[in-house]
Amino acid sequence: MRQGPLDMRMNVDDKTTAAGLLETLSDTELEFVFKTFGEERFSRRIVRAIRKAQAKGPVTETLQLSQILVNAASAPRHAKIHPATRSFQALRIAVNDELESLKTGLRDSLDVLEEGGLLVAISFHSLEDRIVKQFFRTEEKGCVCPPKLPVCVCGRKRTVRILTPKPATPSRKEVQDNPRASSAKLRACERVYV
C-alpha cells in the first residue's frame, strides 16, 4: 500500500531480500513460493507477469510489485483482501523462513516448559495454524507406531494435553476494535510428563 524498498527482512543482517528472491529464484521455485506460502491460485500467471516486468528492469519497489500483482491476479470486485496480499505474504514467509522458525520455536518451547506449563500460539493464517495444530496433536498422541502393531515400539511418550480442541477466535467486538485480529486463531496446550 506504501512505496518502499522490496525488502521484507525481519533481521536486517540476513542477506536475502524479497527483491533478491524475485531475481534469483527460478520460475518453478517462485511459483512454488506463491502457491505454497501464499496459497495463490494465480501463481503461474503472477510469475509470468513479474518476468515480463523484469525484462524492462529490476523489480525493487513495493508499489511496483503491487501493481504487477494487481494486473496479474484479477481478483473479484468484492474481494475482502487486496489482490497483492497473498503474494506479499508468500514473499515475506520465504524471505524470513517463517514456517521453519515456527516449527523450531514450538519444539524449543516444550524443552523449557515444566509440568503444568502452558504453550499458547496465535496464528494469523492457515499455514501457521496447520503447523501449530499438527504439532499439538502429534505431541499429545505420543506414539507414532503404525496402528497395526500390537505393541508400541517407538517409545515416544505424550508430552502435552491440548486445551483448545478448536481454536479460539476473536469476538465481533474485538475485530471491530482491531481489524487485524480477524484472522487470528489461538491454540493452547499444557505440558505433561508421562
Residue pairs with C-beta under 8 A, 6 or more apart in sequence:
1 66
1 82
2 62
2 63
3 61
3 62
3 63
4 61
4 62
5 17
5 19
5 60
5 61
5 62
6 17
6 18
6 19
6 22
6 59
6 60
6 61
6 62
6 64
6 65
7 17
7 18
7 19
8 17
8 18
8 88
8 91
8 92
8 95
8 96
9 16
9 17
9 95
9 96
10 96
11 96
14 95
14 96
16 95
17 95
18 65
18 91
18 92
18 95
19 58
19 59
19 60
21 30
21 33
21 91
21 94
21 95
22 30
22 50
22 54
22 59
22 65
22 91
23 54
23 58
25 33
27 47
27 51
30 47
30 50
31 43
31 44
31 46
31 47
32 43
33 90
33 91
33 93
33 94
34 40
34 43
34 46
34 47
34 86
34 87
34 90
35 41
35 43
36 90
37 89
37 90
37 91
37 93
37 94
37 99
37 127
38 86
38 87
38 88
38 89
38 90
38 91
38 93
39 86
39 126
39 127
40 46
40 73
40 86
40 87
40 90
42 72
42 73
42 74
45 72
45 73
46 68
46 69
46 72
46 73
46 87
48 72
49 68
49 69
49 71
49 72
50 59
50 65
50 68
50 72
53 59
53 64
53 68
59 65
59 68
65 84
65 87
65 88
66 82
66 84
66 88
69 83
69 84
69 87
69 88
70 82
70 83
70 84
73 83
73 84
73 87
74 83
75 82
75 83
89 125
92 98
93 99
93 127
98 128
99 127
99 128
99 131
102 128
102 131
102 132
103 131
103 135
106 119
106 121
106 131
106 132
106 135
107 135
109 119
110 119
110 139
110 159
110 160
110 191
113 119
113 191
114 191
115 191
115 192
115 193
116 190
116 191
117 190
117 191
118 163
118 188
118 189
118 190
118 191
119 160
119 188
119 189
119 190
119 191
120 186
120 187
120 188
121 132
121 186
121 187
121 188
122 184
122 185
122 186
123 129
123 131
123 132
123 167
123 184
123 185
123 187
124 183
124 184
124 185
125 183
129 167
129 185
129 187
132 187
133 167
133 187
136 160
136 162
136 187
136 189
137 162
138 144
139 158
139 159
139 160
139 189
140 158
140 159
140 160
140 161
140 162
140 189
141 158
142 156
142 157
142 158
142 159
142 194
143 152
143 154
143 156
144 154
144 156
145 152
145 153
145 154
157 194
158 192
158 194
159 191
159 192
159 193
159 194
160 189
160 190
160 191
160 192
161 189
161 190
161 192
162 187
162 188
162 189
163 188
163 189
163 190
164 186
164 187
164 188
164 189
167 185
167 186
167 187
168 185
168 186
168 187
168 188
169 184
169 185
169 186
170 178
170 181
170 182
170 184
174 181
175 181
175 182
